[in-house]
Amino acid sequence: MLRPFIQQLGLKTQSASWGVGFMMAGMVIVPIMDAIAKVLGDTLSPMQITWARFAFQFVFMGAAILLTLSPSALISQRPFIHSVRGILLAIATTFFFFSLLYLPLADAIAIFFVQPMILTVLSALVLREHIGWHRRTAVLMGFIGALLIIRPGTDSFTLASLLPLAAAVFFASYITLTRKVANVDHPLTMQFSSALSAAIVMTIALLVGNFSDYALFQPRMPNATEWLLLAGVGVIAAVGHLMVVIALNRAPASLLAPFSYIEIVSATALGWVVFNDWPDKMTWLGISVIVASGMYVLFREQQISKAQTKGVNNTRT
Protein backbone atom coordinates (compact mmCIF):
# COMPACT_ATOMS: atom_id res chain seq x y z
CA MET A 1 0.00 0.00 0.00
CA LEU A 2 2.92 2.38 0.66
CA ARG A 3 4.30 2.29 -2.90
CA PRO A 4 1.11 3.57 -4.64
CA PHE A 5 0.72 6.26 -1.97
CA ILE A 6 4.29 7.55 -2.45
CA GLN A 7 3.90 7.48 -6.23
CA GLN A 8 0.73 9.58 -5.95
CA LEU A 9 2.61 12.22 -3.94
CA GLY A 10 4.60 13.13 -7.03
CA LEU A 11 1.52 13.96 -9.07
CA LYS A 12 0.51 17.58 -9.57
CA THR A 13 -3.13 17.45 -8.57
CA GLN A 14 -5.31 20.25 -7.23
CA SER A 15 -6.73 19.38 -3.81
CA ALA A 16 -6.84 22.49 -1.63
CA SER A 17 -7.82 20.74 1.59
CA TRP A 18 -5.03 18.17 1.30
CA GLY A 19 -2.55 20.88 0.31
CA VAL A 20 -3.38 23.00 3.34
CA GLY A 21 -3.21 19.94 5.58
CA PHE A 22 0.27 18.99 4.35
CA MET A 23 1.46 22.61 4.67
CA MET A 24 0.20 22.95 8.24
CA ALA A 25 1.79 19.65 9.24
CA GLY A 26 5.11 20.70 7.72
CA MET A 27 5.09 24.04 9.51
CA VAL A 28 4.42 22.36 12.86
CA ILE A 29 7.14 19.73 12.34
CA VAL A 30 10.04 21.88 11.08
CA PRO A 31 10.46 23.95 14.31
CA ILE A 32 10.89 20.68 16.22
CA MET A 33 14.05 20.13 14.16
CA ASP A 34 15.25 23.63 15.08
CA ALA A 35 14.54 23.02 18.77
CA ILE A 36 16.59 19.79 18.70
CA ALA A 37 19.39 21.62 16.88
CA LYS A 38 19.37 24.30 19.60
CA VAL A 39 19.70 21.61 22.28
CA LEU A 40 22.55 19.89 20.41
CA GLY A 41 24.30 23.25 19.97
CA ASP A 42 25.34 23.10 23.62
CA THR A 43 27.73 20.22 22.90
CA LEU A 44 28.19 19.94 19.11
CA SER A 45 29.30 22.31 16.37
CA PRO A 46 26.42 23.81 14.36
CA MET A 47 28.32 22.71 11.24
CA GLN A 48 28.23 19.13 12.49
CA ILE A 49 24.50 19.38 13.17
CA THR A 50 23.97 20.74 9.64
CA TRP A 51 25.99 17.84 8.23
CA ALA A 52 23.84 15.34 10.11
CA ARG A 53 20.65 17.07 8.99
CA PHE A 54 21.53 16.42 5.33
CA ALA A 55 23.40 13.14 5.73
CA PHE A 56 20.46 11.47 7.46
CA GLN A 57 18.03 13.10 5.02
CA PHE A 58 20.10 11.65 2.16
CA VAL A 59 19.93 8.14 3.66
CA PHE A 60 16.25 8.44 4.56
CA MET A 61 15.21 9.73 1.13
CA GLY A 62 17.39 7.21 -0.69
CA ALA A 63 15.79 4.34 1.21
CA ALA A 64 12.31 5.74 0.59
CA ILE A 65 12.98 5.94 -3.16
CA LEU A 66 14.37 2.41 -3.39
CA LEU A 67 11.48 0.96 -1.36
CA THR A 68 8.62 2.83 -3.00
CA LEU A 69 9.70 4.04 -6.45
CA SER A 70 12.63 2.66 -8.46
CA PRO A 71 16.45 3.03 -8.55
CA SER A 72 16.10 5.30 -11.60
CA ALA A 73 14.30 7.86 -9.41
CA LEU A 74 17.61 8.45 -7.60
CA ILE A 75 18.85 10.29 -10.68
CA SER A 76 17.49 13.79 -11.18
CA GLN A 77 16.71 15.29 -14.56
CA ARG A 78 18.35 18.54 -13.42
CA PRO A 79 21.36 17.41 -11.36
CA PHE A 80 23.34 20.67 -11.57
CA ILE A 81 20.46 22.88 -10.40
CA HIS A 82 19.63 20.47 -7.58
CA SER A 83 23.30 20.49 -6.53
CA VAL A 84 23.29 24.28 -6.33
CA ARG A 85 19.97 24.13 -4.44
CA GLY A 86 21.55 21.79 -1.89
CA ILE A 87 24.57 24.05 -1.41
CA LEU A 88 22.40 27.13 -0.89
CA LEU A 89 20.21 25.25 1.59
CA ALA A 90 23.28 23.96 3.46
CA ILE A 91 24.63 27.51 3.85
CA ALA A 92 21.23 28.80 4.98
CA THR A 93 20.86 25.98 7.51
CA THR A 94 24.38 26.54 8.89
CA PHE A 95 23.74 30.25 9.42
CA PHE A 96 20.43 29.49 11.12
CA PHE A 97 21.84 26.79 13.43
CA PHE A 98 24.64 29.16 14.45
CA SER A 99 22.01 31.79 15.30
CA LEU A 100 20.30 29.33 17.66
CA LEU A 101 23.40 29.39 19.87
CA TYR A 102 22.68 33.01 20.76
CA LEU A 103 19.00 33.79 20.03
CA PRO A 104 15.68 32.47 21.34
CA LEU A 105 14.07 30.06 18.89
CA ALA A 106 11.05 32.30 18.17
CA ASP A 107 13.24 35.39 17.59
CA ALA A 108 15.49 33.55 15.13
CA ILE A 109 12.56 32.19 13.14
CA ALA A 110 10.77 35.56 13.19
CA ILE A 111 13.82 37.31 11.71
CA PHE A 112 14.18 34.48 9.20
CA PHE A 113 10.63 35.16 8.03
CA VAL A 114 11.74 38.23 6.10
CA GLN A 115 12.55 35.51 3.54
CA PRO A 116 9.29 35.98 1.56
CA MET A 117 10.14 39.66 1.11
CA ILE A 118 13.70 38.83 0.01
CA LEU A 119 12.24 36.24 -2.35
CA THR A 120 10.11 38.98 -3.91
CA VAL A 121 13.24 41.03 -4.63
CA LEU A 122 15.12 38.04 -6.05
CA SER A 123 12.14 37.16 -8.22
CA ALA A 124 12.52 40.56 -9.85
CA LEU A 125 16.30 40.41 -10.21
CA VAL A 126 16.66 36.76 -11.22
CA LEU A 127 13.30 35.69 -12.65
CA ARG A 128 12.58 39.15 -14.12
CA GLU A 129 9.19 39.34 -12.44
CA HIS A 130 7.58 42.78 -12.19
CA ILE A 131 7.39 44.33 -8.72
CA GLY A 132 4.85 47.10 -8.28
CA TRP A 133 4.77 49.68 -5.53
CA HIS A 134 2.50 47.44 -3.41
CA ARG A 135 5.14 44.71 -3.26
CA ARG A 136 7.90 47.25 -2.70
CA THR A 137 5.98 48.66 0.25
CA ALA A 138 5.49 45.15 1.69
CA VAL A 139 9.21 44.40 1.31
CA LEU A 140 10.08 47.64 3.13
CA MET A 141 7.60 46.93 5.94
CA GLY A 142 8.91 43.39 6.34
CA PHE A 143 12.43 44.80 6.70
CA ILE A 144 11.18 47.28 9.30
CA GLY A 145 9.60 44.38 11.19
CA ALA A 146 12.95 42.60 11.23
CA LEU A 147 14.62 45.78 12.53
CA LEU A 148 12.10 45.93 15.39
CA ILE A 149 13.26 42.46 16.45
CA ILE A 150 16.99 42.99 15.78
CA ARG A 151 16.99 46.57 17.19
CA PRO A 152 20.40 47.79 15.92
CA GLY A 153 21.96 50.51 18.03
CA THR A 154 20.31 49.34 21.26
CA ASP A 155 21.48 47.13 24.11
CA SER A 156 19.29 44.34 22.73
CA PHE A 157 21.23 44.19 19.46
CA THR A 158 23.81 41.45 18.88
CA LEU A 159 25.62 40.51 15.69
CA ALA A 160 23.97 37.10 16.05
CA SER A 161 20.71 38.75 15.00
CA LEU A 162 22.16 39.05 11.50
CA LEU A 163 22.67 35.28 11.20
CA PRO A 164 19.01 34.36 10.56
CA LEU A 165 18.86 37.32 8.17
CA ALA A 166 21.74 35.81 6.19
CA ALA A 167 19.97 32.44 6.36
CA ALA A 168 16.87 34.07 4.87
CA VAL A 169 18.88 35.43 1.93
CA PHE A 170 20.33 32.02 1.05
CA PHE A 171 17.02 30.24 1.62
CA ALA A 172 15.23 32.70 -0.67
CA SER A 173 17.90 31.96 -3.29
CA TYR A 174 17.20 28.25 -2.79
CA ILE A 175 13.46 28.80 -3.29
CA THR A 176 14.13 30.88 -6.43
CA LEU A 177 16.01 27.96 -7.98
CA THR A 178 13.37 25.52 -6.78
CA ARG A 179 10.78 27.45 -8.78
CA LYS A 180 12.76 26.68 -11.93
CA VAL A 181 12.61 22.90 -11.40
CA ALA A 182 9.26 22.51 -9.66
CA ASN A 183 7.42 19.35 -10.78
CA VAL A 184 10.29 18.22 -13.03
CA ASP A 185 11.28 15.44 -10.62
CA HIS A 186 9.38 13.49 -7.97
CA PRO A 187 9.44 15.28 -4.58
CA LEU A 188 11.52 12.43 -3.11
CA THR A 189 14.07 12.81 -5.91
CA MET A 190 14.30 16.57 -5.31
CA GLN A 191 14.88 16.05 -1.59
CA PHE A 192 17.41 13.26 -2.22
CA SER A 193 19.42 15.28 -4.78
CA SER A 194 19.67 18.45 -2.71
CA ALA A 195 20.53 16.46 0.43
CA LEU A 196 23.34 14.65 -1.42
CA SER A 197 25.08 17.84 -2.56
CA ALA A 198 24.54 19.51 0.82
CA ALA A 199 26.00 16.50 2.67
CA ILE A 200 29.07 16.52 0.41
CA VAL A 201 29.66 20.24 0.96
CA MET A 202 29.22 19.93 4.73
CA THR A 203 31.58 16.93 4.85
CA ILE A 204 34.27 19.07 3.21
CA ALA A 205 33.47 21.93 5.61
CA LEU A 206 33.87 19.59 8.62
CA LEU A 207 37.20 18.31 7.33
CA VAL A 208 38.42 21.90 7.08
CA GLY A 209 36.91 22.77 10.45
CA ASN A 210 38.74 19.86 12.08
CA PHE A 211 42.01 21.74 11.50
CA SER A 212 40.58 25.04 12.70
CA ASP A 213 41.52 26.70 15.97
CA TYR A 214 37.88 27.57 16.67
CA ALA A 215 35.96 25.06 18.77
CA LEU A 216 32.65 25.97 17.08
CA PHE A 217 34.01 24.65 13.78
CA GLN A 218 35.56 21.47 15.16
CA PRO A 219 33.52 18.24 14.99
CA ARG A 220 33.67 15.59 17.69
CA MET A 221 32.33 12.07 18.06
CA PRO A 222 28.73 12.26 19.36
CA ASN A 223 27.53 9.94 22.11
CA ALA A 224 24.60 7.56 21.64
CA THR A 225 21.97 10.12 22.70
CA GLU A 226 23.44 12.78 20.42
CA TRP A 227 23.49 10.35 17.48
CA LEU A 228 19.81 9.67 18.09
CA LEU A 229 18.99 13.38 18.18
CA LEU A 230 21.08 14.03 15.06
CA ALA A 231 19.18 11.30 13.24
CA GLY A 232 15.96 12.93 14.45
CA VAL A 233 17.06 16.27 12.95
CA GLY A 234 17.61 14.61 9.57
CA VAL A 235 14.36 12.65 9.56
CA ILE A 236 12.24 15.58 10.77
CA ALA A 237 13.82 17.88 8.17
CA ALA A 238 13.20 15.34 5.41
CA VAL A 239 9.57 14.73 6.38
CA GLY A 240 8.78 18.38 7.09
CA HIS A 241 10.18 19.76 3.84
CA LEU A 242 8.72 16.86 1.86
CA MET A 243 5.29 17.82 3.19
CA VAL A 244 5.81 21.37 1.95
CA VAL A 245 6.78 20.12 -1.52
CA ILE A 246 3.73 17.83 -1.60
CA ALA A 247 1.51 20.73 -0.46
CA LEU A 248 2.77 22.85 -3.36
CA ASN A 249 1.83 20.01 -5.71
CA ARG A 250 -1.67 19.92 -4.27
CA ALA A 251 -2.65 23.58 -3.92
CA PRO A 252 -1.63 27.01 -5.30
CA ALA A 253 1.25 28.73 -3.52
CA SER A 254 -0.93 31.81 -2.95
CA LEU A 255 -3.39 29.70 -0.97
CA LEU A 256 -0.66 28.04 1.11
CA ALA A 257 1.42 31.13 1.89
CA PRO A 258 -0.52 32.30 5.00
CA PHE A 259 -0.15 28.89 6.61
CA SER A 260 3.65 29.19 6.57
CA TYR A 261 3.33 31.60 9.51
CA ILE A 262 2.17 28.69 11.65
CA GLU A 263 5.91 28.01 11.96
CA ILE A 264 6.32 31.15 14.09
CA VAL A 265 3.46 30.03 16.37
CA SER A 266 4.95 26.54 16.68
CA ALA A 267 8.44 27.92 17.35
CA THR A 268 7.12 30.32 20.01
CA ALA A 269 5.32 27.48 21.79
CA LEU A 270 8.40 25.24 21.65
CA GLY A 271 10.65 28.07 22.84
CA TRP A 272 8.40 28.67 25.82
CA VAL A 273 7.94 25.00 26.77
CA VAL A 274 11.49 23.75 26.12
CA PHE A 275 13.69 26.82 26.72
CA ASN A 276 11.43 29.09 28.81
CA ASP A 277 11.82 31.85 26.20
CA TRP A 278 8.94 34.24 25.59
CA PRO A 279 9.21 37.16 23.11
CA ASP A 280 9.07 40.65 24.58
CA LYS A 281 6.60 43.32 23.42
CA MET A 282 8.91 44.81 20.79
CA THR A 283 9.60 41.37 19.32
CA TRP A 284 5.86 40.66 19.15
CA LEU A 285 5.43 43.99 17.32
CA GLY A 286 8.14 43.00 14.84
CA ILE A 287 6.56 39.59 14.31
CA SER A 288 3.19 41.25 13.70
CA VAL A 289 4.66 43.63 11.11
CA ILE A 290 6.42 40.78 9.27
CA VAL A 291 3.26 38.65 9.22
CA ALA A 292 1.15 41.61 8.09
CA SER A 293 3.61 42.36 5.29
CA GLY A 294 3.51 38.77 4.11
CA MET A 295 -0.27 38.70 4.24
CA TYR A 296 -0.42 41.92 2.24
CA VAL A 297 1.79 40.40 -0.48
CA LEU A 298 -0.55 37.39 -0.50
CA PHE A 299 -3.61 39.64 -0.81
CA ARG A 300 -2.11 41.48 -3.77
CA GLU A 301 -1.16 38.19 -5.47
CA GLN A 302 -4.75 36.99 -5.11
CA GLN A 303 -6.11 40.24 -6.54
CA ILE A 304 -3.75 40.07 -9.51
CA SER A 305 -4.61 36.42 -10.12
CA LYS A 306 -8.35 37.17 -10.06
CA ALA A 307 -7.90 40.10 -12.43
CA GLN A 308 -5.89 37.99 -14.86
CA THR A 309 -8.46 35.19 -14.72
CA LYS A 310 -11.27 37.67 -15.33
CA GLY A 311 -9.38 39.15 -18.27
CA VAL A 312 -8.90 35.73 -19.85
CA ASN A 313 -12.58 34.92 -19.41
CA ASN A 314 -13.60 38.24 -20.96
CA THR A 315 -11.29 37.59 -23.93
CA ARG A 316 -12.89 34.18 -24.51
CA THR A 317 -16.36 35.65 -24.44
Helices and strands as residue ranges (DSSP letters): H 2-9, H 16-40, H 46-68, G 71-74, H 79-99, H 105-112, H 115-125, H 133-150, G 159-161, H 162-181, H 187-209, G 215-217, H 224-250, H 253-256, G 257-261, H 262-275, H 281-316
